[in-house]
Amino acid sequence: MDAARLIEQIVRQTTVLIAQLSTSAGLRAPLSQVADRVFLELAREIEAQGVSRKVAADMFGMALRGYQRKVQRLQESLSVQGRTLWEAVLDHLERHGGTTLADLLSRFAPDGEEHLRAVLHDLQRNGLVYATGRGSSTVYGLSSSDDLERMRRQDGDEAVRPSVWLAVHDRSRSVRALANDLAAEPEAVLRAAQALHADGLLTSDTEGPVDMDSVLSSQRFLIPVGTEYGWEEAVFDHFRAVATAIATKLRSAGPRSSARDLIGGATLAFELGPSHPMRDEVLGLLVRVRAEINEVWERHSAHNREHPIAEDERTQVTFYFGQNVAPIQEGSEP
């Protein structure tokens, strides 16, 4: 497989992942800017690798002037954001009050009945929306403003906490800088930081309560199995680990591997039948490997807490692993 074919396959697999993320839980995440964002970020990264704009334009099959104009246009409009169906329904109910299911189905017909019903169910389950009546006459409306404000604050704090933890784990910074980098409400970021600090997951450069100017650090980042919040950060952290390892491998050693490599990975596929003698052994790999690694990680973390490593002496080792189980379909690609 040549480099062009490899890139094509990676793009294809990435679009599958994006499609799954954008439609999870019945939501319709905004995708209108994905293609433009990919172009802009790819252009930036190519130029950061030392490639001239003329060569970069040629790589995209564009004239230099057209390439420069497109980059400039996208940089100016990058802040424009789309809306999810979830947000659109909430906005509609806020502006129009109680609305029947029939009217909502008519208003959001392009999104499809199945997706709209999934969103309404999710909103009702989370207490943001109430429903009364039956069938197409069911009336949906927003919960009271006091209930909404209380839930927004609670859910907002819970949702932003993993983002704060991951950002601090990546790089020490102040709470004020965190709020700016995450484009989040400063008060919510501060409350999340204070909670993480109280739990011993973040350390501060000063004694006393954490405030907006406190510089925070973290030697660990872990989203517990089964947690409701933070799965997005866990997915991103895993994806980033794999992508970064591949990129680092290519930069340092090129497309070659060695049995003594410290950077790299391996993918092994096992085919099983219902009565295969190794079925339980193979299916239990994830549980056993996770338990073994967690034990090593806990001992390592305990040692580091007692014997902190100087900032200029640290080397970070990122170990990633995963498991998927799926039936083999006839004609499917390996």
Buried (B, 14 or more C-beta within 10 A) or exposed (E): EEEEEEEEEEEEEEEEEBEEEBBEEBBBBEEEBBEBEBBBEEBEEBBEEEBEBEEBBBEBEBEBEEBBEBBEEBEEEEEEEEEBBBBBBBEBBEEEEBBBBEBBBEBBEEBEEEBBBBBBBBBBEEEBBBBEEEEEEBBBBBBEEEEBEEBEBEBBBBBBBBBBBBBBBEEBBBBBBBBEBBEBBBEBBBBBBBBBBEEEBBBBEEEEEBBBEBBBBBBBBBBEEEEEBBEBBBEEBBEBBBEEBBEEBEEEEEEEEEEEEEBEBEEEEEEBEEEEEEEEEBBEEBEEBEEEEEEEEEEEEEEEEEEEEEEEEEEEEEEEBEEEEEEEEEEEEE
